[in-house]
């Protein structure tokens, strides 16, 4: 139950005050510029009357607060919002009841964004706004496409003024060593993180982390593994294992016979009736000096979610998929 409630606690680190100010002020100015552009194209509407639509607030958040996200990039924003509006306009022609029309429009908008590789969460709100307003067919071009394009251009200017990079994926990725684009794409796909980070961004992250180490050696398993381990021992009571799983929230626990590593016990092995004895499952192992590139490739091409780092029969640490990306992220922040 503790683990369940923990899932409702904040998952993000505290935002530095500089980034908070940059995002908040940038979004406000971006929306102001966007409305000004729409006003110039829609005169003689009173200037004090806002021509923005509600989804632009969400688009502004992505563009100015998380400009590194693939969901915030120009193609995703402009195309995502536009095809969502077009999908909703098509649904309006069916004459469906409004509630049903809203549901169908959002479903079609998601499909359209996925097919055009333009996932942009505010697109779902654009679809709803279009159904509720029942506007003219040109609504997809004005204000949706025009307003989103104004936000994107404003985001580009603001990024240049404040030392950020937007669009973030525009420059070519520089990777001095390590996995190539295909391996990284496979790793991102295996981790189901395609909507959170792009191949080029992950390449830059790895390159940045490995740069301080390049004069000596690339990052290895011992640089990213978890060393402080909670272990089970041969002969332990299965009830003790159940208690440890509940206490730690881990999905795997290593099992030792003295100092000899026997394997991993997955949490799923203790589902249902508690077994009389604990039996470790064989698991893939790796050496402490295994390069980071090989670890990424292994997780991308296997179903393993946890890898044991051993020297002979001695367990030195564990590496999970999330540990690997977390280590890269934190090392990058320190650099």
N, C-alpha and C positions, 0 to 999 in steps of 0.2 A: 504493500500500500504506500510505503514511503517513496518508492521509486515512481509510482503513479503520480503522486502529488508533485514530485520533483520535476516531472515533465511539464507542469504548468508554470514553473518558475522561468525568469528571463533566460533565454538561450544565447543572447548576444552580449559581448563585452560592452562596458561603458563607452560611450562615444566621446572622444576628446572634444573639448569646448571649441577648438578651432574648426574641426570638421562640422560640428553642430551649427556654428554660425555660418560657415560657408554653404552648407546645404540649405538652411532655412532662408537666408537672405537670397541665395541664388534662385530658389524656387519661387519666392515672392516676385523678384525682378523678372524671372522668366515668364510667369503668368501675366505680369503687367505688360511686358513687351508683346506677348502673344495676343492679348486683348487689343492692344494698340494696332497691331497688324490687321486684325479682324475688323476693327473700327474703320480703318482707312479704306478697307475694301467694301464696307457696308454703310458708308455715310448716306444720308444724314441722320443716323441714329445718335441720340445724345451721348456724348463721350463718357458720362458717368454711368451709363448703362452697360453692365457686363455682358459680353457676347460669348464668354467662355461656357463650356459645358462641364458638368461635374467630373467626368473621367479625366479631364486635363489635370486635376489636382493629383491624381494617382500617377499620371505620366510624369508630371513635374517632380514628384518624389523620387521616382526611379532615376530620371535623368540627372538630377542635381544631388541626390543623397547617395545613390549607389551607382555612379557612372561606370564602374568596372563590370557590372552585371551584364551578361548577354541579353537579358530581358530589357535593358535600357538602351541598347545600341540603336542608331538611327533607323536601320532597316526594320528592326523589331517594332520600334515605336510607330513610325509613319505607316508602314505596311500593315502592321498588326491592327492599329486603330481603324485604318481605312477599310480593310477587308471585313472587319467586324461590322462596320456600319453598312457595307454593301450586303452582307449576309442578312442583317436585320431588315433592310429595305426589301430584300427578296421575300422574306417571311411575311411582311406586311401585305404583300400582294395575294397571300393565300386566304385572307379574311378570317383568320383564326381568332378565337377569344383571346383577350389581351394576356391573361396569365399563361395560357398555352403558348402564345406567340413569343412571350419573353423566354420561356424555357427552351423552345426550339431555336430561337435566335442565338442564345448563348451557346447552345450545343454546336450549331453551325459555325459560329464565330471561332470557337476553339478548334474545330476541324480545319477551318480556312487558315487560321494562324499556323497550325501545325504543318499543313501542306505547303505553305509559302515560307516555312522556316522563319516565321516572324512572331514567335510567342511573346506576348506583351499583356500582362494581367489586366491593365485598364481596358483592353479590348472587350472583355466581358461586360464591363460597365458601359462601354460605348454601345454595345448591342442592346442592353436594357434601355438606355436613354433614347435610342432611336425608336424602339417600339413604343415607349411611353409618349414621345413627342409626335410620332407619326408625321415626320417632316416631308418636305419635297425631296425628289430623287437626288438633287444636287447636295443634299446634306452631307453625303460622304466626302465630297470635295471641299465644301465650305459649310460648317467650320472644321469638320473633323480632320481632313488631311492638311488643310492650310494651317490650322491652329497647332497641330502636332509638329509640323515642319518648323513653325516659328519657335516652338519650345526646344526642338533639337538644335536649331541654329543658335538660340540663346544659350543652350547648354555648352555648345562648342566654344562660344566666346567667353563664357564665364569660366570654363575650365582653363583656357589660356591665361586668363587674368589671375587665377588663384593657384596656379601651379599644378593642376590636375591634367589628366590626359583623357580626352573624349573627342571622337570615338576611341575607346580604349584599345581596340584590336586593329587599328589602322596600320601601325608600323609592323614590319615583319618581325617575327619572333627570333630571338638570338639564343641558341642553345649550343654551348661550346662542347658539351658531351652529354651523353644520356640518351633516353628514348626519343625516337623521332615522332612526327605528327601522327602516324598510324597507331603506334603503340600508345601514345597519350590519349588518342580518341577512343581506343579500346578500353583503356583504364577508366576514363570518365564515364563511358557507357556502362562498364561493369559496376561502377559505384553509383550509377543513376544520378549523376551530378551535372548532366548536360545543360540544364537550365540555370545552373549556378556559376559555372566557370567554363570558359572556352579553351580549346586546345592551345591557341596562341598565348592566352593568359597563363595557363599552367606551365607552358614552356618558359615564359619569362620568370615565373616564380621559382622554378627549379634552377634556372640559370643564375638568378640572383643569389639563391641560397648557396649554390656550389662555387660561386666566384671566389669568396674568401678562402675556400679550401683548395682551389685549383692548383695553387703553387705546391701543394703537398700531395693531396689525394682527394678524390671525390667523396661525397658523403656516403656512408656505409650503414649497414644494419645497426651497428653498435651506437651510431649517432642518433638514431630515432627510436630504438627499442625501449620498452618499459622494463626497468630494472627491478623496481620494488614489487615483487610478485607475491601474491597470495596463493599458496600451494596446498594441495592435498597430498597425503602420503599413503602408501600401500598399507591396507589394513584399517584405514579410517572408516568410521561409521558413516554410512550413506546419509543418515539424518544430519550429520555434521556438514556434509557437502551441500545438502539442501539449504541449510542455514547460511552457509557462506555465499551461495548464489543469491539468496534473498538480500543478504547484507550488502554485497558489493554491486549487484546488478550486472556482473560480468556474464558473457555468454559462454566462455570457456574457462576452465581452471586447469593448470598443469598438475600432473600427478608424478610424484617422485618415489623411488625406492631407495631410501637413504639419500645419496646425492645423485643417483642415476635417474635420468629423465625417462619416464615410461611412455608418456603421450599426453594427450589432452582429453579432458572429460567435458563434453558439451552439456549445456543446460538441458537440452532436449532429452538427454539420456535419463534424466530424473523426473520426467513428466509421467504422470500416472502413478501407479503403485511404486513405492520406494523399493529399489532392488536390495537384495540381501548383501551384495558385495559391490564394490566399485571396480569397474573395468575401463581402463584408459583406451582410447581409440588411437591407432597409429596416425601420425600427422607428418606433414612435410616439415623439414627443418632447413635452416640455412646457417651459414657461418657468420660470425660478427663482422668480417671484412667484406661481406657481399655488397656490391655497389647498389646505390639507390635505383639506378636504371633497371637492374635485374629484379629488384623487389617490385617495382611498378609493373614490369612485364609479367611477373609471376601472378600477381593479384588480378591482372587483366585477363589472363588466359586460363585461370583455374577457378574453381568454386570455393577455394579456401577463403575464410574470413579472418583467420588467425594463423600466424606463422611463428614457430618456435626458433629461437636463436640459440644454437648449441655449440659447444666445443667438445668434441668427442661425445661422451654420454652426459656431460654436465650442462644443465640449462643455464643460459646467461640472461635471457630476456624473452619477451613476446612482442610481436608486432601485429597490429590489426590494420585493416584498411583505413579506418578513421584515424588511428594513431599516425599513420604515414602522412596523410594530408595535414593533420594538425601540426605535426613536427615541421613540415615544410612552411606552413603558414606562420607559425611563431618564430621560426628562424628568420623568415623574411622580414617580419616586423622589427626584430632586433637589429638586423643589418640596416 
